[in-house]
Structures are given as C-alpha cells and as structure tokens.
Amino acid sequence: MINILLFAHLQEAIGKSELRVDLSDYTVGQIKEWMENQYPQLSLQNIMTAVNEEFATNQMIVKDGDTLAFIPPVSGG
C-alpha cells in the first residue's frame, strides 16, 4: 500500500486530502494515469510529484509504504 497526498484544488476536486491504495511497484506516471481514470476531474500532467518528500520523475517506481504527494503549482505576490 502507498499513501497519496493531495493539496489545494486537487484535494477539493475529489473531496479527500489523502488516499491509501495498493499501487506499490507502479511508476509515478502509471499512478498519475490511474488517478485520472479513477477521478476524471483531475489533470495531473503538469503537477509536481514527490516520493517520501523528494521530488520524483514519472519514471520513478513507488514502493510499498511510500508516500506520493501531488503538488500543484502555487502563485503568490
């Protein structure tokens, strides 16, 4: 099992800030695809990702017990 953390509009889109799913040994890209299929209102193509608090590419494999965070762009002024 892995933990998926969602922030800002991603959290609002599905009504949850965290998911626990059995997607260990999938790549970040495969998990993004799975999320978009499960929640069609999400678009994760331009979203930063982190695995265990370190930025990750779409090719990185997520292992059992890992935490994957989807981090939307932020703006400020």
N, CA, C, O and CB atoms as a CASP TS submission, in Angstrom:
PFRMAT TS
TARGET T0000
AUTHOR 0000-0000-0000
METHOD Language model
MODEL 1
PARENT N/A
ATOM      1  N   MET     1       0.838  -1.182   0.000  1.00  0.00           N
ATOM      2  CA  MET     1       0.000   0.000   0.000  1.00  0.00           C
ATOM      3  C   MET     1       0.880   1.241   0.000  1.00  0.00           C
ATOM      4  O   MET     1       1.953   1.266   0.601  1.00  0.00           O
ATOM      5  CB  MET     1      -0.951   0.000   1.211  1.00  0.00           C
ATOM      6  N   ILE     2       0.401   2.260  -0.684  1.00  0.00           N
ATOM      7  CA  ILE     2       1.078   3.557  -0.677  1.00  0.00           C
ATOM      8  C   ILE     2       0.091   4.616  -0.220  1.00  0.00           C
ATOM      9  O   ILE     2      -1.123   4.432  -0.303  1.00  0.00           O
ATOM     10  CB  ILE     2       1.656   3.905  -2.084  1.00  0.00           C
ATOM     11  N   ASN     3       0.625   5.716   0.260  1.00  0.00           N
ATOM     12  CA  ASN     3      -0.199   6.874   0.617  1.00  0.00           C
ATOM     13  C   ASN     3      -0.050   7.904  -0.484  1.00  0.00           C
ATOM     14  O   ASN     3       1.054   8.152  -0.968  1.00  0.00           O
ATOM     15  CB  ASN     3       0.209   7.471   2.010  1.00  0.00           C
ATOM     16  N   ILE     4      -1.160   8.502  -0.878  1.00  0.00           N
ATOM     17  CA  ILE     4      -1.148   9.581  -1.858  1.00  0.00           C
ATOM     18  C   ILE     4      -1.698  10.820  -1.166  1.00  0.00           C
ATOM     19  O   ILE     4      -2.807  10.805  -0.631  1.00  0.00           O
ATOM     20  CB  ILE     4      -1.987   9.214  -3.143  1.00  0.00           C
ATOM     21  N   LEU     5      -0.918  11.886  -1.181  1.00  0.00           N
ATOM     22  CA  LEU     5      -1.333  13.156  -0.586  1.00  0.00           C
ATOM     23  C   LEU     5      -1.736  14.113  -1.686  1.00  0.00           C
ATOM     24  O   LEU     5      -1.062  14.220  -2.710  1.00  0.00           O
ATOM     25  CB  LEU     5      -0.205  13.765   0.279  1.00  0.00           C
ATOM     26  N   LEU     6      -2.843  14.809  -1.467  1.00  0.00           N
ATOM     27  CA  LEU     6      -3.368  15.772  -2.435  1.00  0.00           C
ATOM     28  C   LEU     6      -3.488  17.131  -1.760  1.00  0.00           C
ATOM     29  O   LEU     6      -3.851  17.220  -0.587  1.00  0.00           O
ATOM     30  CB  LEU     6      -4.746  15.311  -3.001  1.00  0.00           C
ATOM     31  N   PHE     7      -3.181  18.184  -2.503  1.00  0.00           N
ATOM     32  CA  PHE     7      -3.209  19.531  -1.951  1.00  0.00           C
ATOM     33  C   PHE     7      -4.037  20.455  -2.835  1.00  0.00           C
ATOM     34  O   PHE     7      -4.255  20.175  -4.014  1.00  0.00           O
ATOM     35  CB  PHE     7      -1.785  20.079  -1.793  1.00  0.00           C
ATOM     36  N   ALA     8      -4.493  21.556  -2.251  1.00  0.00           N
ATOM     37  CA  ALA     8      -5.182  22.653  -2.931  1.00  0.00           C
ATOM     38  C   ALA     8      -6.355  22.152  -3.788  1.00  0.00           C
ATOM     39  O   ALA     8      -7.212  21.415  -3.300  1.00  0.00           O
ATOM     40  CB  ALA     8      -4.192  23.426  -3.806  1.00  0.00           C
ATOM     41  N   HIS     9      -6.390  22.556  -5.068  1.00  0.00           N
ATOM     42  CA  HIS     9      -7.537  22.215  -5.919  1.00  0.00           C
ATOM     43  C   HIS     9      -7.657  20.712  -6.168  1.00  0.00           C
ATOM     44  O   HIS     9      -8.753  20.232  -6.459  1.00  0.00           O
ATOM     45  CB  HIS     9      -7.428  22.940  -7.247  1.00  0.00           C
ATOM     46  N   LEU    10      -6.568  19.962  -6.061  1.00  0.00           N
ATOM     47  CA  LEU    10      -6.649  18.509  -6.247  1.00  0.00           C
ATOM     48  C   LEU    10      -7.453  17.883  -5.110  1.00  0.00           C
ATOM     49  O   LEU    10      -8.278  16.997  -5.329  1.00  0.00           O
ATOM     50  CB  LEU    10      -5.230  17.881  -6.317  1.00  0.00           C
ATOM     51  N   GLN    11      -7.200  18.354  -3.908  1.00  0.00           N
ATOM     52  CA  GLN    11      -7.944  17.886  -2.738  1.00  0.00           C
ATOM     53  C   GLN    11      -9.423  18.245  -2.869  1.00  0.00           C
ATOM     54  O   GLN    11     -10.296  17.425  -2.586  1.00  0.00           O
ATOM     55  CB  GLN    11      -7.358  18.492  -1.442  1.00  0.00           C
ATOM     56  N   GLU    12      -9.692  19.456  -3.295  1.00  0.00           N
ATOM     57  CA  GLU    12     -11.077  19.898  -3.467  1.00  0.00           C
ATOM     58  C   GLU    12     -11.794  19.094  -4.546  1.00  0.00           C
ATOM     59  O   GLU    12     -12.986  18.813  -4.416  1.00  0.00           O
ATOM     60  CB  GLU    12     -11.116  21.383  -3.816  1.00  0.00           C
ATOM     61  N   ALA    13     -11.087  18.722  -5.603  1.00  0.00           N
ATOM     62  CA  ALA    13     -11.699  18.011  -6.731  1.00  0.00           C
ATOM     63  C   ALA    13     -12.228  16.645  -6.333  1.00  0.00           C
ATOM     64  O   ALA    13     -13.264  16.218  -6.844  1.00  0.00           O
ATOM     65  CB  ALA    13     -10.699  17.855  -7.854  1.00  0.00           C
ATOM     66  N   ILE    14     -11.536  15.943  -5.424  1.00  0.00           N
ATOM     67  CA  ILE    14     -12.010  14.601  -5.058  1.00  0.00           C
ATOM     68  C   ILE    14     -12.560  14.527  -3.641  1.00  0.00           C
ATOM     69  O   ILE    14     -13.088  13.495  -3.226  1.00  0.00           O
ATOM     70  CB  ILE    14     -10.889  13.605  -5.206  1.00  0.00           C
ATOM     71  N   GLY    15     -12.435  15.637  -2.894  1.00  0.00           N
ATOM     72  CA  GLY    15     -13.006  15.680  -1.546  1.00  0.00           C
ATOM     73  C   GLY    15     -12.195  14.939  -0.495  1.00  0.00           C
ATOM     74  O   GLY    15     -12.715  14.626   0.577  1.00  0.00           O
ATOM     75  N   LYS    16     -10.936  14.656  -0.782  1.00  0.00           N
ATOM     76  CA  LYS    16     -10.065  13.957   0.167  1.00  0.00           C
ATOM     77  C   LYS    16      -8.667  14.554   0.087  1.00  0.00           C
ATOM     78  O   LYS    16      -8.229  15.001  -0.973  1.00  0.00           O
ATOM     79  CB  LYS    16     -10.028  12.425  -0.123  1.00  0.00           C
ATOM     80  N   SER    17      -7.978  14.555   1.215  1.00  0.00           N
ATOM     81  CA  SER    17      -6.602  15.045   1.216  1.00  0.00           C
ATOM     82  C   SER    17      -5.591  13.908   1.133  1.00  0.00           C
ATOM     83  O   SER    17      -4.412  14.134   0.861  1.00  0.00           O
ATOM     84  CB  SER    17      -6.343  15.870   2.462  1.00  0.00           C
ATOM     85  N   GLU    18      -6.061  12.681   1.370  1.00  0.00           N
ATOM     86  CA  GLU    18      -5.150  11.539   1.384  1.00  0.00           C
ATOM     87  C   GLU    18      -5.887  10.280   0.923  1.00  0.00           C
ATOM     88  O   GLU    18      -7.053  10.065   1.253  1.00  0.00           O
ATOM     89  CB  GLU    18      -4.551  11.331   2.799  1.00  0.00           C
ATOM     90  N   LEU    19      -5.184   9.467   0.161  1.00  0.00           N
ATOM     91  CA  LEU    19      -5.695   8.170  -0.275  1.00  0.00           C
ATOM     92  C   LEU    19      -4.684   7.102   0.111  1.00  0.00           C
ATOM     93  O   LEU    19      -3.481   7.360   0.134  1.00  0.00           O
ATOM     94  CB  LEU    19      -5.968   8.151  -1.814  1.00  0.00           C
ATOM     95  N   ARG    20      -5.159   5.932   0.408  1.00  0.00           N
ATOM     96  CA  ARG    20      -4.291   4.772   0.650  1.00  0.00           C
ATOM     97  C   ARG    20      -4.692   3.716  -0.362  1.00  0.00           C
ATOM     98  O   ARG    20      -5.814   3.209  -0.330  1.00  0.00           O
ATOM     99  CB  ARG    20      -4.413   4.229   2.142  1.00  0.00           C
ATOM    100  N   VAL    21      -3.769   3.383  -1.266  1.00  0.00           N
ATOM    101  CA  VAL    21      -4.089   2.480  -2.373  1.00  0.00           C
ATOM    102  C   VAL    21      -3.010   1.425  -2.544  1.00  0.00           C
ATOM    103  O   VAL    21      -1.869   1.611  -2.122  1.00  0.00           O
ATOM    104  CB  VAL    21      -4.264   3.265  -3.674  1.00  0.00           C
ATOM    105  N   ASP    22      -3.382   0.324  -3.164  1.00  0.00           N
ATOM    106  CA  ASP    22      -2.443  -0.772  -3.404  1.00  0.00           C
ATOM    107  C   ASP    22      -1.844  -0.631  -4.795  1.00  0.00           C
ATOM    108  O   ASP    22      -2.192  -1.377  -5.710  1.00  0.00           O
ATOM    109  CB  ASP    22      -3.141  -2.150  -3.248  1.00  0.00           C
ATOM    110  N   LEU    23      -0.941   0.332  -4.946  1.00  0.00           N
ATOM    111  CA  LEU    23      -0.282   0.575  -6.230  1.00  0.00           C
ATOM    112  C   LEU    23       1.233   0.546  -6.079  1.00  0.00           C
ATOM    113  O   LEU    23       1.938   1.242  -6.810  1.00  0.00           O
ATOM    114  CB  LEU    23      -0.726   1.919  -6.814  1.00  0.00           C
ATOM    115  N   SER    24       1.746  -0.253  -5.138  1.00  0.00           N
ATOM    116  CA  SER    24       3.201  -0.347  -4.999  1.00  0.00           C
ATOM    117  C   SER    24       3.784  -1.038  -6.219  1.00  0.00           C
ATOM    118  O   SER    24       3.151  -1.897  -6.832  1.00  0.00           O
ATOM    119  CB  SER    24       3.589  -1.110  -3.707  1.00  0.00           C
ATOM    120  N   ASP    25       4.990  -0.649  -6.553  1.00  0.00           N
ATOM    121  CA  ASP    25       5.748  -1.121  -7.708  1.00  0.00           C
ATOM    122  C   ASP    25       5.219  -0.565  -9.027  1.00  0.00           C
ATOM    123  O   ASP    25       5.567  -1.074 -10.093  1.00  0.00           O
ATOM    124  CB  ASP    25       5.727  -2.628  -7.750  1.00  0.00           C
ATOM    125  N   TYR    26       4.391   0.462  -8.970  1.00  0.00           N
ATOM    126  CA  TYR    26       3.975   1.213 -10.154  1.00  0.00           C
ATOM    127  C   TYR    26       4.895   2.428 -10.272  1.00  0.00           C
ATOM    128  O   TYR    26       5.482   2.866  -9.282  1.00  0.00           O
ATOM    129  CB  TYR    26       2.457   1.646 -10.066  1.00  0.00           C
ATOM    130  N   THR    27       5.016   2.966 -11.479  1.00  0.00           N
ATOM    131  CA  THR    27       5.763   4.207 -11.641  1.00  0.00           C
ATOM    132  C   THR    27       4.851   5.383 -11.285  1.00  0.00           C
ATOM    133  O   THR    27       3.627   5.255 -11.249  1.00  0.00           O
ATOM    134  CB  THR    27       6.313   4.344 -13.097  1.00  0.00           C
ATOM    135  N   VAL    28       5.479   6.526 -11.026  1.00  0.00           N
ATOM    136  CA  VAL    28       4.710   7.742 -10.759  1.00  0.00           C
ATOM    137  C   VAL    28       3.777   8.026 -11.937  1.00  0.00           C
ATOM    138  O   VAL    28       2.618   8.386 -11.729  1.00  0.00           O
ATOM    139  CB  VAL    28       5.656   8.951 -10.504  1.00  0.00           C
ATOM    140  N   GLY    29       4.262   7.871 -13.159  1.00  0.00           N
ATOM    141  CA  GLY    29       3.434   8.099 -14.349  1.00  0.00           C
ATOM    142  C   GLY    29       2.231   7.171 -14.405  1.00  0.00           C
ATOM    143  O   GLY    29       1.133   7.603 -14.754  1.00  0.00           O
ATOM    144  N   GLN    30       2.422   5.905 -14.067  1.00  0.00           N
ATOM    145  CA  GLN    30       1.304   4.956 -14.056  1.00  0.00           C
ATOM    146  C   GLN    30       0.284   5.320 -12.973  1.00  0.00           C
ATOM    147  O   GLN    30      -0.921   5.158 -13.169  1.00  0.00           O
ATOM    148  CB  GLN    30       1.823   3.520 -13.835  1.00  0.00           C
ATOM    149  N   ILE    31       0.763   5.802 -11.853  1.00  0.00           N
ATOM    150  CA  ILE    31      -0.147   6.203 -10.783  1.00  0.00           C
ATOM    151  C   ILE    31      -0.932   7.448 -11.193  1.00  0.00           C
ATOM    152  O   ILE    31      -2.117   7.565 -10.884  1.00  0.00           O
ATOM    153  CB  ILE    31       0.633   6.465  -9.476  1.00  0.00           C
ATOM    154  N   LYS    32      -0.276   8.370 -11.885  1.00  0.00           N
ATOM    155  CA  LYS    32      -0.994   9.541 -12.404  1.00  0.00           C
ATOM    156  C   LYS    32      -2.118   9.101 -13.340  1.00  0.00           C
ATOM    157  O   LYS    32      -3.243   9.590 -13.241  1.00  0.00           O
ATOM    158  CB  LYS    32      -0.022  10.497 -13.143  1.00  0.00           C
ATOM    159  N   GLU    33      -1.809   8.177 -14.246  1.00  0.00           N
ATOM    160  CA  GLU    33      -2.835   7.661 -15.166  1.00  0.00           C
ATOM    161  C   GLU    33      -3.973   7.005 -14.401  1.00  0.00           C
ATOM    162  O   GLU    33      -5.141   7.231 -14.719  1.00  0.00           O
ATOM    163  CB  GLU    33      -2.219   6.656 -16.152  1.00  0.00           C
ATOM    164  N   TRP    34      -3.652   6.196 -13.399  1.00  0.00           N
ATOM    165  CA  TRP    34      -4.671   5.524 -12.589  1.00  0.00           C
ATOM    166  C   TRP    34      -5.560   6.554 -11.902  1.00  0.00           C
ATOM    167  O   TRP    34      -6.783   6.419 -11.891  1.00  0.00           O
ATOM    168  CB  TRP    34      -4.015   4.596 -11.541  1.00  0.00           C
ATOM    169  N   MET    35      -4.937   7.586 -11.330  1.00  0.00           N
ATOM    170  CA  MET    35      -5.700   8.636 -10.641  1.00  0.00           C
ATOM    171  C   MET    35      -6.642   9.353 -11.604  1.00  0.00           C
ATOM    172  O   MET    35      -7.794   9.622 -11.261  1.00  0.00           O
ATOM    173  CB  MET    35      -4.747   9.651  -9.988  1.00  0.00           C
ATOM    174  N   GLU    36      -6.161   9.662 -12.799  1.00  0.00           N
ATOM    175  CA  GLU    36      -7.005  10.355 -13.773  1.00  0.00           C
ATOM    176  C   GLU    36      -8.144   9.471 -14.258  1.00  0.00           C
ATOM    177  O   GLU    36      -9.216   9.979 -14.585  1.00  0.00           O
ATOM    178  CB  GLU    36      -6.172  10.819 -14.960  1.00  0.00           C
ATOM    179  N   ASN    37      -7.936   8.164 -14.312  1.00  0.00           N
ATOM    180  CA  ASN    37      -9.022   7.250 -14.674  1.00  0.00           C
ATOM    181  C   ASN    37     -10.052   7.136 -13.548  1.00  0.00           C
ATOM    182  O   ASN    37     -11.255   7.086 -13.802  1.00  0.00           O
ATOM    183  CB  ASN    37      -8.459   5.863 -15.014  1.00  0.00           C
ATOM    184  N   GLN    38      -9.570   7.094 -12.308  1.00  0.00           N
ATOM    185  CA  GLN    38     -10.472   6.982 -11.150  1.00  0.00           C
ATOM    186  C   GLN    38     -11.213   8.294 -10.887  1.00  0.00           C
ATOM    187  O   GLN    38     -12.365   8.284 -10.454  1.00  0.00           O
ATOM    188  CB  GLN    38      -9.681   6.572  -9.897  1.00  0.00           C
ATOM    189  N   TYR    39     -10.558   9.408 -11.147  1.00  0.00           N
ATOM    190  CA  TYR    39     -11.101  10.741 -10.871  1.00  0.00           C
ATOM    191  C   TYR    39     -10.937  11.599 -12.124  1.00  0.00           C
ATOM    192  O   TYR    39      -9.986  12.374 -12.221  1.00  0.00           O
ATOM    193  CB  TYR    39     -10.385  11.404  -9.638  1.00  0.00           C
ATOM    194  N   PRO    40     -11.858  11.469 -13.087  1.00  0.00           N
ATOM    195  CA  PRO    40     -11.715  12.167 -14.378  1.00  0.00           C
ATOM    196  C   PRO    40     -11.625  13.690 -14.260  1.00  0.00           C
ATOM    197  O   PRO    40     -11.170  14.356 -15.189  1.00  0.00           O
ATOM    198  CB  PRO    40     -12.875  11.818 -15.267  1.00  0.00           C
ATOM    199  N   GLN    41     -12.053  14.239 -13.133  1.00  0.00           N
ATOM    200  CA  GLN    41     -11.980  15.689 -12.942  1.00  0.00           C
ATOM    201  C   GLN    41     -10.546  16.162 -12.678  1.00  0.00           C
ATOM    202  O   GLN    41     -10.284  17.365 -12.692  1.00  0.00           O
ATOM    203  CB  GLN    41     -12.884  16.110 -11.785  1.00  0.00           C
ATOM    204  N   LEU    42      -9.622  15.237 -12.440  1.00  0.00           N
ATOM    205  CA  LEU    42      -8.223  15.585 -12.187  1.00  0.00           C
ATOM    206  C   LEU    42      -7.427  15.650 -13.479  1.00  0.00           C
ATOM    207  O   LEU    42      -7.661  14.887 -14.417  1.00  0.00           O
ATOM    208  CB  LEU    42      -7.588  14.577 -11.238  1.00  0.00           C
ATOM    209  N   SER    43      -6.488  16.573 -13.504  1.00  0.00           N
ATOM    210  CA  SER    43      -5.488  16.615 -14.564  1.00  0.00           C
ATOM    211  C   SER    43      -4.140  16.726 -13.869  1.00  0.00           C
ATOM    212  O   SER    43      -3.844  17.744 -13.243  1.00  0.00           O
ATOM    213  CB  SER    43      -5.734  17.816 -15.572  1.00  0.00           C
ATOM    214  N   LEU    44      -3.327  15.688 -13.977  1.00  0.00           N
ATOM    215  CA  LEU    44      -2.064  15.629 -13.251  1.00  0.00           C
ATOM    216  C   LEU    44      -0.843  15.780 -14.146  1.00  0.00           C
ATOM    217  O   LEU    44       0.280  15.553 -13.696  1.00  0.00           O
ATOM    218  CB  LEU    44      -1.974  14.340 -12.509  1.00  0.00           C
ATOM    219  N   GLN    45      -1.041  16.158 -15.397  1.00  0.00           N
ATOM    220  CA  GLN    45       0.078  16.214 -16.333  1.00  0.00           C
ATOM    221  C   GLN    45       1.107  17.282 -15.989  1.00  0.00           C
ATOM    222  O   GLN    45       2.296  17.078 -16.233  1.00  0.00           O
ATOM    223  CB  GLN    45      -0.436  16.454 -17.713  1.00  0.00           C
ATOM    224  N   ASN    46       0.692  18.409 -15.433  1.00  0.00           N
ATOM    225  CA  ASN    46       1.628  19.491 -15.109  1.00  0.00           C
ATOM    226  C   ASN    46       1.796  19.665 -13.605  1.00  0.00           C
ATOM    227  O   ASN    46       2.103  20.756 -13.124  1.00  0.00           O
ATOM    228  CB  ASN    46       1.154  20.802 -15.727  1.00  0.00           C
ATOM    229  N   ILE    47       1.591  18.588 -12.877  1.00  0.00           N
ATOM    230  CA  ILE    47       1.671  18.610 -11.423  1.00  0.00           C
ATOM    231  C   ILE    47       3.022  18.051 -10.990  1.00  0.00           C
ATOM    232  O   ILE    47       3.464  17.017 -11.491  1.00  0.00           O
ATOM    233  CB  ILE    47       0.506  17.800 -10.789  1.00  0.00           C
ATOM    234  N   MET    48       3.674  18.740 -10.056  1.00  0.00           N
ATOM    235  CA  MET    48       4.925  18.228  -9.490  1.00  0.00           C
ATOM    236  C   MET    48       4.593  17.050  -8.574  1.00  0.00           C
ATOM    237  O   MET    48       3.524  17.003  -7.966  1.00  0.00           O
ATOM    238  CB  MET    48       5.699  19.351  -8.706  1.00  0.00           C
ATOM    239  N   THR    49       5.505  16.123  -8.487  1.00  0.00           N
ATOM    240  CA  THR    49       5.307  14.974  -7.603  1.00  0.00           C
ATOM    241  C   THR    49       6.525  14.797  -6.709  1.00  0.00           C
ATOM    242  O   THR    49       7.653  15.130  -7.073  1.00  0.00           O
ATOM    243  CB  THR    49       5.042  13.687  -8.420  1.00  0.00           C
ATOM    244  N   ALA    50       6.255  14.264  -5.539  1.00  0.00           N
ATOM    245  CA  ALA    50       7.334  13.940  -4.611  1.00  0.00           C
ATOM    246  C   ALA    50       7.053  12.565  -4.027  1.00  0.00           C
ATOM    247  O   ALA    50       5.904  12.217  -3.753  1.00  0.00           O
ATOM    248  CB  ALA    50       7.465  15.019  -3.481  1.00  0.00           C
ATOM    249  N   VAL    51       8.099  11.796  -3.842  1.00  0.00           N
ATOM    250  CA  VAL    51       8.006  10.499  -3.173  1.00  0.00           C
ATOM    251  C   VAL    51       8.867  10.591  -1.919  1.00  0.00           C
ATOM    252  O   VAL    51      10.067  10.857  -1.982  1.00  0.00           O
ATOM    253  CB  VAL    51       8.472   9.309  -4.117  1.00  0.00           C
ATOM    254  N   ASN    52       8.223  10.365  -0.783  1.00  0.00           N
ATOM    255  CA  ASN    52       8.916  10.466   0.506  1.00  0.00           C
ATOM    256  C   ASN    52       9.645  11.800   0.656  1.00  0.00           C
ATOM    257  O   ASN    52      10.791  11.857   1.104  1.00  0.00           O
ATOM    258  CB  ASN    52       9.908   9.314   0.662  1.00  0.00           C
ATOM    259  N   GLU    53       8.951  12.870   0.269  1.00  0.00           N
ATOM    260  CA  GLU    53       9.407  14.256   0.426  1.00  0.00           C
ATOM    261  C   GLU    53      10.579  14.639  -0.474  1.00  0.00           C
ATOM    262  O   GLU    53      11.260  15.629  -0.209  1.00  0.00           O
ATOM    263  CB  GLU    53       9.794  14.491   1.847  1.00  0.00           C
ATOM    264  N   GLU    54      10.823  13.866  -1.537  1.00  0.00           N
ATOM    265  CA  GLU    54      11.841  14.224  -2.524  1.00  0.00           C
ATOM    266  C   GLU    54      11.194  14.242  -3.902  1.00  0.00           C
ATOM    267  O   GLU    54      10.436  13.339  -4.255  1.00  0.00           O
ATOM    268  CB  GLU    54      13.046  13.229  -2.484  1.00  0.00           C
ATOM    269  N   PHE    55      11.499  15.274  -4.675  1.00  0.00           N
ATOM    270  CA  PHE    55      10.892  15.385  -5.998  1.00  0.00           C
ATOM    271  C   PHE    55      11.174  14.133  -6.819  1.00  0.00           C
ATOM    272  O   PHE    55      12.250  13.542  -6.728  1.00  0.00           O
ATOM    273  CB  PHE    55      11.414  16.632  -6.730  1.00  0.00           C
ATOM    274  N   ALA    56      10.180  13.737  -7.628  1.00  0.00           N
ATOM    275  CA  ALA    56      10.262  12.482  -8.372  1.00  0.00           C
ATOM    276  C   ALA    56       9.841  12.693  -9.825  1.00  0.00           C
ATOM    277  O   ALA    56       9.010  13.548 -10.129  1.00  0.00           O
ATOM    278  CB  ALA    56       9.383  11.402  -7.712  1.00  0.00           C
ATOM    279  N   THR    57      10.429  11.901 -10.707  1.00  0.00           N
ATOM    280  CA  THR    57      10.044  11.912 -12.119  1.00  0.00           C
ATOM    281  C   THR    57       8.935  10.885 -12.347  1.00  0.00           C
ATOM    282  O   THR    57       8.637  10.070 -11.474  1.00  0.00           O
ATOM    283  CB  THR    57      11.270  11.613 -13.035  1.00  0.00           C
ATOM    284  N   ASN    58       8.338  10.939 -13.519  1.00  0.00           N
ATOM    285  CA  ASN    58       7.282   9.980 -13.875  1.00  0.00           C
ATOM    286  C   ASN    58       7.802   8.554 -13.967  1.00  0.00           C
ATOM    287  O   ASN    58       7.014   7.610 -13.901  1.00  0.00           O
ATOM    288  CB  ASN    58       6.645  10.372 -15.195  1.00  0.00           C
ATOM    289  N   GLN    59       9.100   8.376 -14.117  1.00  0.00           N
ATOM    290  CA  GLN    59       9.668   7.039 -14.264  1.00  0.00           C
ATOM    291  C   GLN    59      10.014   6.384 -12.921  1.00  0.00           C
ATOM    292  O   GLN    59      10.311   5.191 -12.874  1.00  0.00           O
ATOM    293  CB  GLN    59      10.906   7.107 -15.126  1.00  0.00           C
ATOM    294  N   MET    60       9.979   7.141 -11.853  1.00  0.00           N
ATOM    295  CA  MET    60      10.344   6.594 -10.545  1.00  0.00           C
ATOM    296  C   MET    60       9.321   5.555 -10.093  1.00  0.00           C
ATOM    297  O   MET    60       8.116   5.756 -10.240  1.00  0.00           O
ATOM    298  CB  MET    60      10.458   7.720  -9.499  1.00  0.00           C
ATOM    299  N   ILE    61       9.804   4.455  -9.548  1.00  0.00           N
ATOM    300  CA  ILE    61       8.928   3.394  -9.048  1.00  0.00           C
ATOM    301  C   ILE    61       8.604   3.664  -7.583  1.00  0.00           C
ATOM    302  O   ILE    61       9.491   3.951  -6.780  1.00  0.00           O
ATOM    303  CB  ILE    61       9.591   1.992  -9.218  1.00  0.00           C
ATOM    304  N   VAL    62       7.322   3.569  -7.251  1.00  0.00           N
ATOM    305  CA  VAL    62       6.844   3.799  -5.888  1.00  0.00           C
ATOM    306  C   VAL    62       6.723   2.444  -5.199  1.00  0.00           C
ATOM    307  O   VAL    62       6.068   1.532  -5.704  1.00  0.00           O
ATOM    308  CB  VAL    62       5.468   4.567  -5.880  1.00  0.00           C
ATOM    309  N   LYS    63       7.353   2.328  -4.059  1.00  0.00           N
ATOM    310  CA  LYS    63       7.403   1.062  -3.311  1.00  0.00           C
ATOM    311  C   LYS    63       6.377   1.027  -2.186  1.00  0.00           C
ATOM    312  O   LYS    63       5.852   2.062  -1.776  1.00  0.00           O
ATOM    313  CB  LYS    63       8.802   0.841  -2.737  1.00  0.00           C
ATOM    314  N   ASP    64       6.101  -0.170  -1.696  1.00  0.00           N
ATOM    315  CA  ASP    64       5.186  -0.370  -0.582  1.00  0.00           C
ATOM    316  C   ASP    64       5.614   0.494   0.602  1.00  0.00           C
ATOM    317  O   ASP    64       6.783   0.486   0.988  1.00  0.00           O
ATOM    318  CB  ASP    64       5.134  -1.860  -0.178  1.00  0.00           C
ATOM    319  N   GLY    65       4.673   1.236   1.175  1.00  0.00           N
ATOM    320  CA  GLY    65       4.951   2.091   2.320  1.00  0.00           C
ATOM    321  C   GLY    65       5.360   3.507   1.964  1.00  0.00           C
ATOM    322  O   GLY    65       5.458   4.359   2.847  1.00  0.00           O
ATOM    323  N   ASP    66       5.603   3.779   0.672  1.00  0.00           N
ATOM    324  CA  ASP    66       5.991   5.126   0.257  1.00  0.00           C
ATOM    325  C   ASP    66       4.816   6.087   0.330  1.00  0.00           C
ATOM    326  O   ASP    66       3.653   5.682   0.318  1.00  0.00           O
ATOM    327  CB  ASP    66       6.558   5.104  -1.157  1.00  0.00           C
ATOM    328  N   THR    67       5.150   7.371   0.405  1.00  0.00           N
ATOM    329  CA  THR    67       4.153   8.431   0.332  1.00  0.00           C
ATOM    330  C   THR    67       4.415   9.244  -0.921  1.00  0.00           C
ATOM    331  O   THR    67       5.508   9.778  -1.115  1.00  0.00           O
ATOM    332  CB  THR    67       4.184   9.333   1.603  1.00  0.00           C
ATOM    333  N   LEU    68       3.405   9.331  -1.765  1.00  0.00           N
ATOM    334  CA  LEU    68       3.459  10.087  -3.013  1.00  0.00           C
ATOM    335  C   LEU    68       2.615  11.338  -2.835  1.00  0.00           C
ATOM    336  O   LEU    68       1.445  11.252  -2.462  1.00  0.00           O
ATOM    337  CB  LEU    68       2.958   9.233  -4.229  1.00  0.00           C
ATOM    338  N   ALA    69       3.198  12.491  -3.099  1.00  0.00           N
ATOM    339  CA  ALA    69       2.465  13.755  -2.980  1.00  0.00           C
ATOM    340  C   ALA    69       2.352  14.397  -4.348  1.00  0.00           C
ATOM    341  O   ALA    69       3.326  14.470  -5.097  1.00  0.00           O
ATOM    342  CB  ALA    69       3.163  14.718  -1.983  1.00  0.00           C
ATOM    343  N   PHE    70       1.135  14.867  -4.670  1.00  0.00           N
ATOM    344  CA  PHE    70       0.896  15.639  -5.877  1.00  0.00           C
ATOM    345  C   PHE    70       0.848  17.101  -5.464  1.00  0.00           C
ATOM    346  O   PHE    70       0.018  17.495  -4.644  1.00  0.00           O
ATOM    347  CB  PHE    70      -0.428  15.195  -6.605  1.00  0.00           C
ATOM    348  N   ILE    71       1.741  17.904  -6.034  1.00  0.00           N
ATOM    349  CA  ILE    71       1.924  19.284  -5.609  1.00  0.00           C
ATOM    350  C   ILE    71       1.560  20.223  -6.758  1.00  0.00           C
ATOM    351  O   ILE    71       2.316  20.337  -7.723  1.00  0.00           O
ATOM    352  CB  ILE    71       3.383  19.528  -5.139  1.00  0.00           C
ATOM    353  N   PRO    72       0.413  20.894  -6.667  1.00  0.00           N
ATOM    354  CA  PRO    72       0.023  21.806  -7.743  1.00  0.00           C
ATOM    355  C   PRO    72       0.891  23.058  -7.727  1.00  0.00           C
ATOM    356  O   PRO    72       1.485  23.399  -6.704  1.00  0.00           O
ATOM    357  CB  PRO    72      -1.462  22.187  -7.617  1.00  0.00           C
ATOM    358  N   PRO    73       0.959  23.743  -8.869  1.00  0.00           N
ATOM    359  CA  PRO    73       1.726  24.986  -8.904  1.00  0.00           C
ATOM    360  C   PRO    73       1.106  26.008  -7.948  1.00  0.00           C
ATOM    361  O   PRO    73      -0.109  26.044  -7.755  1.00  0.00           O
ATOM    362  CB  PRO    73       1.783  25.555 -10.346  1.00  0.00           C
ATOM    363  N   VAL    74       1.946  26.812  -7.374  1.00  0.00           N
ATOM    364  CA  VAL    74       1.456  27.861  -6.470  1.00  0.00           C
ATOM    365  C   VAL    74       1.815  29.217  -7.052  1.00  0.00           C
ATOM    366  O   VAL    74       2.797  29.368  -7.778  1.00  0.00           O
ATOM    367  CB  VAL    74       2.054  27.700  -5.036  1.00  0.00           C
ATOM    368  N   SER    75       1.006  30.179  -6.719  1.00  0.00           N
ATOM    369  CA  SER    75       1.311  31.541  -7.153  1.00  0.00           C
ATOM    370  C   SER    75       1.244  32.446  -5.940  1.00  0.00           C
ATOM    371  O   SER    75       0.560  32.153  -4.960  1.00  0.00           O
ATOM    372  CB  SER    75       0.329  32.025  -8.269  1.00  0.00           C
ATOM    373  N   GLY    76       1.931  33.493  -6.021  1.00  0.00           N
ATOM    374  CA  GLY    76       1.939  34.433  -4.910  1.00  0.00           C
ATOM    375  C   GLY    76       2.347  35.791  -5.401  1.00  0.00           C
ATOM    376  O   GLY    76       2.646  35.984  -6.580  1.00  0.00           O
ATOM    377  N   GLY    77       2.356  36.695  -4.521  1.00  0.00           N
ATOM    378  CA  GLY    77       2.720  38.027  -4.957  1.00  0.00           C
ATOM    379  C   GLY    77       3.099  38.888  -3.800  1.00  0.00           C
ATOM    380  O   GLY    77       3.438  40.057  -3.985  1.00  0.00           O
TER
END
